[in-house]
Amino acid sequence: MSQFFGKYRGTVANNVDPMFQGRVQVSCPAVLGDGRMSWAMPCVPYAGAGVGFFAVPPVGANVWIEFEGGDPDYPILAGCFWGVGEAPAQPALPQVKAFKTDSVALTLSDLPGVGGLKIEVNPPAVATPLSLVFDASGIEIKNAVASVKLTPASVSVNNGALEVI
């Protein structure tokens, strides 16, 4: 039997694992051939009974596939990669870290003077957009048009409709 070591490019064909292990069904033509798919076990940074990092890539995502012991019957989802223009953080800078799903975005920025933490939740996960921002100017919570802003000097509700100093 042929053995396959190293990483191979693949694509997620199905991300609903009937065994609920975070597996994805992948195509990897360089090893599996055209049209053949296999269930790949995830390789995650943290896992245990009832704990861990759980993030399943969407259908169509570009993925890196390895094979346990080089055996093509045991694929491993080693990671993902973006095509040109697909990265979730714009601009893609090393000081900005982002985790983004279809409706939720978490952005952590270490950019001097403008960095901070931003959490956004958008439809269809919620009816109206929500955001929470921690930055150099303070903390701001928004629910569509309603907002609360906390600064070192004051608390402002709905853009100054109520100001507490």
N, C-alpha and C positions, 0 to 999 in steps of 0.2 A: 504494500500500500504506500502511496506517495505521502510525504509529510510536508506541511506548509508552515514555515516559521516566519515571524515578522508580522507586519501590519499590512492589511489589504483594504482597499476602498470598497465600501458597500453602501447600500441604501435601505432605509427602513420601509418594509412593505406592509407591515401590520404591527400595531403597538398595543393590542388588547391581548394580554397573556391569559389564556384559560387556566393557568396554574397560579396566577397572582404572585409571580416571583420577580416581576419587572423585566422579564425577557421581551425581546422584540424579534419579529420574524424579518430576516434580512435576505437581500440578494447580494451576492458577492461573485460576480461572473468570472473573475480571474481564478477562483478556486472551485466554486460550485458549478460553474457553467451557466449559460444563459437560461433563464426561466426557472431554475431550481432555487428554492428558498429553504432556509433552516432557522430554527429558533436559537437565538444567541443569548447566553447568560450575561447579565450585566457585571462589569467590574467596577465596583464603587469604592469610594474612599473610606466609608464607614458603614458597617452592617453588623447585625446581631439579632437575636430573637426579639422582635417587636420594636427594634430601634434601627436607625440608619438614615442615610441620605437616599431619597427616592425621587428620581426625576427621569421619566421615560421620554425619549425623543419622539417628535411627531412623525407621522407617516410622510415619507419623502425626504427625511433628513439624511444628510451625508454622514456616514459613520465609519470608524476604523474597526476592522474585524481581525481578531487573532484566533488561533486554533489551539485548544488545550493539547499539549504534547505534540503539536503539529497535525493532529487528527482532524480532518475536515468534517467529521460527524459531531464534533464538539466545538462549535464556534463561540467566541467570547466577544461581547460588545466592549471594546477597549476605550471608546470615546467617540466624540463627534467632531466635525469640522464644518466651517462655513464656506459657501461659495462667495464670489465677489459681491459685495454689497449686502450680505446677509447678516453681518454681525449686529447684535442688538444695541450696542453702545455706539452712538454717533457723536462726535468722532471717536473712533476706537483708539483710545490713549491708554498707556500702561497704568496711569494713575486712577483710571475709572474702571470699577468692577461692576458688572451687571448680571442679574438673573431675571429673565423675562419669559413669561408664558404668553398665551394668547390674550389674557385679560389683566394680568398682574405683572408689575415691574418693580424690582428692587435695584436701586442704583446707589453705589457707595463711591464717593469721589474723594481722593486725597489731593486734589488740585489746590495749591496754595491760595488762600483768600476766598475761594469760591466753592470749596469742597463741602461735603456733608453727606447726609443720608436722605434718600427720597423713596417713598413707597407710594405707588399708584395702583388703584384698582378701577378697572373700566368695564363697561358693558361688554359682553353679556353677563359677566359674573355679578354685577350689581346694576341697579336701574339707572343711577346717575354716577358720574365719575367721582372718585374719592382720592384725596392725596394727603400725605403727611410728609413735611419737609423739615429737616434739621439742618441749618446752615449758619454762617457767621452772623446773619441778622437776627436769628432766633429760631422759633418753632412755629410752623403754620399748619393748621388743619383745615382742609376744605372738603365740603360736600356740595357739589355743583356750585351754586352761587354763595352759599353760606360759608363763613370762615371765622376762624379764631387765630390771631397772631400774637405770640408772646415774644417780647423783646426784653432786654435788660431794664428798660425804662417803663414799659407799659404793656397792657393787654388790650388788644383791639378786636372787637366783634363786628363782623360784616363790614369790613373796610371803613371803620371809624364810626359806625352807627352808635356804638357804645365804646367809650374809651375809659379805661381804668389806669390811673397813673400812680 
